[in-house]
Amino acid sequence: MSKMHHHSSHGPLQAPGRRAVLGGAAAVAAGFALAGCGSDGGDDEPKGRKKGEKISLTFWSWVPGIDKPVDLWNSKNPEVQVKVEKVSAVDGAQYAKMHAAIKAGNPPDLGQIEYPVVPSFLIDNGLLDLTKYGVDKYKDKFVGWQWQQSVFGKAVYAVPQASGPMGLFIRQDLFDKWDIEPPTTWDEYEAAAKAIRKKGAWIETFSATNGNRFAGLAWQAGARWFGSEGDTWLVSIDDEPTRKVADYWEALVKQKLIKTIPDRQNAWYKDVQTGAMASWLGASWGDALLVGNAPKTSGKWRVVPMPQWKKGDGAFANWGGSTTAVFAKSKYPQDALKFAIWLNTDPESIKLLIDNGYGTPAAKQGYTTSQLDVHKDFMGGQEYSKVFDAASKGVDTSWRWGPATDTLYQRLGDAFTGALGDGGSFRSVLKKVQGETISDLKEKGLQVKAG
């Protein structure tokens, strides 16, 4: 199955201004978009900075070490100083705070916003369409699918920063000891799970509450959870590719070949530390997670590509990643955009971000993959970032996120937890969450139907 789908455009957009950009490739129903829209005329255009004027931009972020590249920018740009305010990323606290600031009319100039939640900011007209400030001329500096995550219709709402292409972390020492080959297909993964169980360990866990990772698995299989027709959202969580993924993991659970504890919590960390769990389907930022939580396993890990549905397919997926967005109320959009581009493309800035572990850069140039091998010793000397770099290039660009992704993850978590508890089918989970998501979007005043 070919992974690269070309998007069809939906013809010219009818309405002007902010209303229009909410239509098109990932439409937000016009009726709702108009609520909270003031004048769309040019009278509220920001004047921008006068030549020689000194200004200060505010930037809300939780990225570790983000102040280092910002300090570098400030030392080089005395007229445009950026002030970082750290926001909490626990349970979406940063987004609640941003949405509240938008409602109150006093958001920062810039914000760190993850790819899946960009659409939720379009509903309250929170982000600036950067096309009128020339963002398009920077498109070729970024990896295609990462750029596309913030494009709706002809509008571009954020500058991509980094992502989390997925791969399989394995305990090479255990695989060697047990004479198990690293799996290259999902069939081989199941066979490996059986072999590892016979040795008294587990290949992994199916974490019911990790909707983000499950989305990545569906993405790899060719799912399209969200799409649009005109100004109607299409919701297709219960589609064939996702059913295939659900059936696969349900079979592993039913055969007792896989654990069902939540990942990245105490019991899971203990299993990773002791070798009770011999692999982990993670993302490029996972190296730091393993180093920080299982330091005594140093040298024993390797990364191999995500298993394929068909041998040699080269279909990959993403888990995590975020953008630098400019809020609609910024008085200095041109300067804010200039900073966002610099932050995410300047080689010195990228180096500082990499050193602090921010994922796989969205920029095409300005770094080498060897720079990303921050934990090479822990990975037994492997140049492991090459695996993630190749995966990033194979991520299907036509995947789109919809509004209220946080709610969607909650729904998936509750439904999968329920199914594990009462033996319900994973397909029933998809059907349930499909219906709930359609209701959630309708409650936001959006036009929506099953895709």
Residue pairs with C-beta under 8 A, 6 or more apart in sequence:
1 222
1 310
1 313
1 315
3 222
3 313
3 314
3 315
3 394
3 396
4 396
4 397
5 396
5 397
5 398
6 398
7 25
7 398
9 24
9 25
10 23
10 24
10 25
10 27
10 153
10 228
10 229
10 230
13 20
13 21
13 23
13 24
13 153
13 154
14 20
14 23
15 23
15 30
16 40
17 40
18 33
18 37
18 40
18 125
18 129
18 328
19 30
19 33
19 34
19 37
19 40
20 153
21 122
21 129
21 152
21 153
21 154
21 155
22 28
22 30
22 33
22 122
22 152
22 153
22 231
23 30
23 153
23 230
23 231
24 152
24 153
24 154
24 155
24 228
25 151
25 152
25 153
25 228
25 400
26 119
26 152
26 153
26 226
26 227
26 228
26 233
26 400
26 401
26 402
27 153
27 228
27 229
27 230
27 231
27 232
27 233
27 447
28 119
28 122
28 123
28 152
28 231
28 233
28 403
28 446
29 231
29 232
29 233
29 445
29 446
29 447
29 448
30 231
31 445
31 447
32 123
32 444
32 445
32 446
33 122
33 123
33 125
35 445
36 124
36 125
37 125
38 44
46 330
46 331
46 332
46 333
47 331
48 331
48 332
48 333
48 334
48 335
49 55
49 79
49 80
49 332
49 334
49 335
52 79
53 79
54 78
54 79
54 80
54 81
55 79
55 80
55 81
55 332
55 335
56 81
56 82
56 83
57 80
57 81
57 82
57 83
57 108
57 109
57 110
57 330
57 332
57 335
57 336
57 339
58 82
58 83
58 85
58 108
58 109
58 110
59 66
59 70
59 82
59 83
59 84
59 85
59 108
59 109
59 110
59 111
59 112
59 324
59 339
60 84
60 85
60 86
60 87
60 94
60 97
60 98
60 108
60 110
60 111
60 112
61 84
61 85
61 86
61 87
61 111
61 112
62 86
62 87
62 88
62 89
62 94
62 112
63 112
63 161
63 322
63 353
63 356
63 358
64 356
64 357
64 358
65 352
65 353
65 355
65 356
65 357
65 358
66 84
66 112
66 353
66 356
67 84
68 352
68 355
68 356
69 343
69 346
69 348
69 349
69 352
69 353
70 82
70 84
70 343
72 348
72 349
72 352
73 82
73 339
73 342
73 343
73 349
74 81
74 82
77 339
80 332
80 335
80 338
80 339
82 110
82 339
85 108
87 93
87 94
87 97
87 98
87 112
88 94
88 97
92 117
92 406
94 111
94 112
95 113
95 117
95 120
95 406
98 107
98 108
98 111
98 113
98 121
98 126
98 327
99 120
99 121
99 124
99 126
101 107
101 108
102 121
102 124
102 125
102 126
102 327
102 328
102 329
103 124
105 329
106 329
107 126
107 327
107 328
107 329
108 327
109 326
109 327
109 330
109 331
109 332
109 336
110 324
110 325
110 326
110 327
110 330
110 336
110 339
110 340
111 324
111 325
111 327
112 161
112 322
112 323
112 324
112 325
113 121
113 127
113 158
113 322
113 323
113 324
113 325
114 320
114 321
114 322
114 323
115 146
115 149
115 150
115 160
115 163
115 318
115 321
115 322
115 323
115 401
116 212
116 215
116 401
116 405
117 401
117 405
117 406
118 127
118 149
118 150
118 157
118 158
118 323
118 325
118 401
119 152
119 401
119 402
119 403
119 405
120 403
120 404
120 405
120 406
121 127
121 157
121 325
122 152
122 157
122 403
123 403
123 444
123 446
125 328
126 327
126 328
127 157
127 158
127 325
127 326
127 327
127 328
128 157
128 325
128 326
128 327
128 328
128 330
128 333
129 155
129 156
129 157
130 156
130 157
130 158
130 159
130 326
130 333
130 337
131 154
131 155
131 156
133 333
133 334
133 337
134 337
135 156
135 159
135 337
135 341
136 156
138 159
138 341
138 345
139 147
140 364
141 341
141 345
141 363
141 364
141 365
142 159
142 160
142 344
142 345
142 362
142 363
142 364
143 160
143 163
143 362
143 363
143 364
143 392
143 393
144 397
145 318
145 395
145 396
145 397
145 399
146 160
146 163
146 321
146 362
147 156
147 160
147 362
148 397
149 158
149 160
149 321
149 323
149 401
150 156
150 157
150 158
150 159
150 160
150 323
150 325
151 157
157 325
158 323
158 324
158 325
158 326
158 340
159 323
159 324
159 325
159 337
159 340
159 341
159 343
159 344
160 321
160 323
160 344
160 362
161 321
161 322
161 323
161 324
161 343
161 344
161 353
161 358
161 361
161 362
162 321
162 322
162 353
162 358
162 359
162 360
162 361
162 362
163 284
163 318
163 320
163 321
163 359
163 360
163 362
163 392
163 395
164 283
164 284
164 285
164 286
164 318
164 319
164 320
164 321
164 359
164 360
165 283
165 284
165 316
165 317
165 318
165 360
165 388
165 389
165 391
165 392
165 395
166 216
166 220
166 281
166 282
166 283
166 284
166 306
166 316
166 317
166 318
166 319
166 391
167 281
167 282
167 283
167 284
167 303
167 304
167 305
167 306
167 384
167 387
167 388
167 391
168 182
168 183
168 279
168 280
168 281
168 282
168 303
168 304
168 305
168 306
168 307
169 279
169 280
169 281
169 282
169 286
169 290
169 301
169 302
169 303
170 182
170 278
170 279
170 301
170 302
170 303
170 304
171 275
171 278
171 279
171 297
171 300
171 301
172 300
172 301
172 302
172 380
173 300
174 196
174 199
174 201
174 275
174 278
174 300
175 181
175 182
175 278
178 195
178 196
178 199
180 192
180 195
180 196
181 188
181 192
182 192
182 302
182 304
183 189
183 191
183 192
183 304
183 307
184 304
184 305
184 307
184 308
184 311
185 307
185 308
185 309
185 310
185 311
186 248
186 307
186 308
186 309
188 307
189 203
189 307
190 248
190 251
190 252
190 257
192 203
192 279
193 202
193 203
193 204
193 252
193 257
193 258
194 255
194 257
196 202
196 203
196 278
197 203
197 256
197 257
201 275
201 276
201 277
201 278
202 257
202 258
202 259
202 271
202 276
202 277
202 278
203 257
203 258
203 277
203 278
203 279
204 258
204 259
204 277
204 279
204 280
204 281
205 258
205 259
205 260
205 261
205 262
205 263
205 268
205 271
205 277
206 249
206 252
206 253
206 258
206 259
206 260
207 213
207 260
207 261
207 262
207 263
207 264
207 268
208 260
208 262
208 413
208 416
208 417
208 419
208 420
209 262
209 413
209 416
209 417
210 262
210 263
210 413
211 408
211 409
211 410
211 411
211 412
211 413
212 319
212 320
212 409
213 263
213 281
213 319
214 245
214 412
214 416
215 225
215 319
215 409
216 283
216 317
216 318
216 319
217 245
217 249
217 281
217 317
218 225
218 241
218 242
218 245
219 317
219 318
219 395
219 396
219 399
220 306
220 309
220 315
220 316
220 317
220 396
221 241
221 242
221 244
221 245
221 309
221 315
222 241
222 315
222 396
223 236
223 239
223 241
223 242
223 245
223 399
224 236
224 239
224 398
224 399
224 400
224 451
225 235
225 236
225 237
225 239
225 242
225 399
225 400
225 401
225 402
226 233
226 234
226 235
226 236
226 400
226 401
226 402
226 451
227 233
227 234
227 236
227 400
227 451
228 234
231 447
232 447
232 448
232 449
233 402
233 403
233 441
233 446
233 447
233 448
233 449
234 448
234 449
234 450
234 451
235 402
235 434
235 437
235 438
235 441
235 448
235 449
235 450
235 451
236 434
236 450
236 451
237 408
237 430
237 433
237 434
237 437
238 427
238 430
238 431
238 433
238 434
238 450
239 451
242 430
243 427
243 430
244 309
246 426
246 427
246 429
246 430
247 426
247 427
249 258
249 426
250 425
250 426
250 427
252 258
253 260
253 420
259 271
259 277
260 420
261 267
261 268
261 271
262 268
263 280
264 289
268 277
269 293
269 294
270 276
271 277
272 280
272 290
272 293
272 294
272 297
273 293
273 294
273 296
273 297
275 297
280 286
280 290
281 306
282 289
282 290
282 319
283 318
283 319
283 320
283 359
283 388
284 359
284 360
284 372
284 385
284 388
284 391
284 392
285 320
285 357
285 358
285 359
285 360
287 357
287 374
287 375
287 378
287 379
287 384
288 357
288 374
288 375
290 297
290 301
290 375
290 378
291 298
291 375
291 378
298 377
298 378
299 377
299 378
299 380
300 380
301 378
301 379
301 380
302 379
302 380
302 382
302 384
303 379
303 382
303 384
303 387
303 388
304 387
305 316
305 387
305 390
305 391
306 316
306 317
306 391
308 314
308 315
309 315
314 394
315 394
315 396
316 390
316 391
316 392
316 394
316 395
317 391
317 395
317 396
318 392
318 395
320 359
321 359
321 360
321 362
324 340
324 343
324 344
325 340
326 333
326 336
326 337
326 340
330 336
342 349
343 349
343 353
344 350
344 361
344 362
344 363
345 363
345 365
345 366
346 366
347 366
347 367
350 361
350 363
350 366
350 367
351 367
351 371
353 361
354 361
354 367
354 371
354 372
354 374
355 374
357 374
360 372
360 385
360 388
360 389
360 392
361 367
361 372
369 383
369 385
369 386
369 389
370 383
370 385
372 385
372 388
372 389
373 379
373 383
373 384
373 385
376 382
376 383
376 384
402 408
402 437
402 441
403 441
403 444
403 446
404 437
404 440
404 441
404 444
407 437
407 440
408 433
408 437
408 440
411 432
411 433
411 436
411 437
411 440
412 429
412 433
415 428
415 429
415 432
415 433
416 426
416 429
418 424
418 429
419 425
419 426
419 428
419 429
434 450
438 448
438 449
438 450
441 448
442 448
